[in-house]
């Protein structure tokens, strides 16, 4: 079985999110999350790319890991999934129980990740509060 680095590993490490394809692994850098599905890995990476493209201008950063603070990436991952879920379901929840189901539902509903109306919930991403350690 091949494991791919999960696009939403930061969100999953916080334990408020889960995914049936998530596998906790230890890498040289420390604990991480791997994805056990090549198909879902690709879909999640595409969704994260769209979330970053929609939200980064609001934070005033480009998609450059050497310049963007880690906290911004975590807000985009966590706040993006939560904002998408709340947008799709008309809720105001604080937990994403299955990232795979959410990603598949969003792709099905909109016909592709580039067609999701991110502007409807980009403010939720910006205002997302990261948990303190």
N, C-alpha and C positions, 0 to 999 in steps of 0.2 A: 504494500500500500504506500503510495506516494503522498507526502504531506506538503501542503503549500502554506506559506505564511498568511494568516487570515487578515483580510483588509480591515476588519473591525476588531482586531485583537485588543486595542486599547479599551474599547467599550466592554468587551467580554471580560477583561481582567477586573473590571469594577464590580462584577457579580450581579448587576441589575439587568443584565442582558444575557441571553442564552441562545444557543444554536445547536441543532442536532448534529451538525458537522464539525463542531468545535472539539479539538483535542488539545489538552494542556500538555505542553512539551517544555523541556529545558534546552535552551540554546546557549551558545557561548556567552551571550549578553545577559542571560538569566531566563526567568520563566516567560513563556510566550504561548500563543494560541496558534495551532495549525488547523487548516481546513482539510477535511478528508475527501472532499468532492471537487474534482477539477472543474466541473461545470459551474458549481456554485462559487468557487473561487474566482472564476472569470466574471461572473455576474456581479458579485460583490465589489470587485475591483472597479468595474465599470460604474456602478452606482456611486462608489466613493469618489471617483473622478468627477462625476457630475455634481455631487454635493460640494466638493472643493471648489469647482468652477463657479458655482452659484454663491457660496458663502465667503470665499476669501476676499473679494472686493469689499465686503462689509467690515472685515477685520483690518483692511489696509495692507494685505500681504499678497505676494505672488506665490505660486505653487513651487516653492524652493525650500527644501528641508533645511538648508544651511541658514536660512533667514527667518523662517516661520517658527514661532515658539511652539514647543510641544503641546502646551495647553490649548492652542488654537486647533491643532489637529485632533486633540481629544474632544473638544467641543463640537467639531464637525462630525466626528464619528458618532459620539453619543447623542448629541443634540439633533444630528441629522436623522438618525434612525428613529428617535423618539418623535421628532417633528413629522416625519413621514408617516409613522404609525398613527399619530393623532390626526393628521390630515386625512388619511384614508378612512379612519373609523369614526371621525368626529368626536374624539375623546380628548382627555387631558391626563393621560396616564403617565407613570414614571418608570415603567418597566417594559422591556421588549422581551417577550417570552420565547420567541423563536425567530431569529433573524432570517433564516431560510424562507419561512412562510411569508414574512413581510416582503422580502425581495421578490419572490415569485408573484405574490399578489400585486405588487406595484407594477411589475413588468407587464403582467396580464391586463391590468386595468388601463394602463396608459399606452400600451403597445410598444414600449421601449423606454429606457431610462432617460434618454434625452428629451422625452415628451412630458415628463413629470413637471408640474408647475411649482418649481422650487421656491419661487418668489412668494408663494402663499405661506411658507413656513421658514424662510431664511431668518426671520427675526427670532424665531424660537431657537435656532442654532446659536445665534449671537448671544441671546440671553440665557442660554443653558448654564447652569451652575455646576461646576465640577465639585465632586466631593473632596473634602479635605481629609488628609491622612490622619 
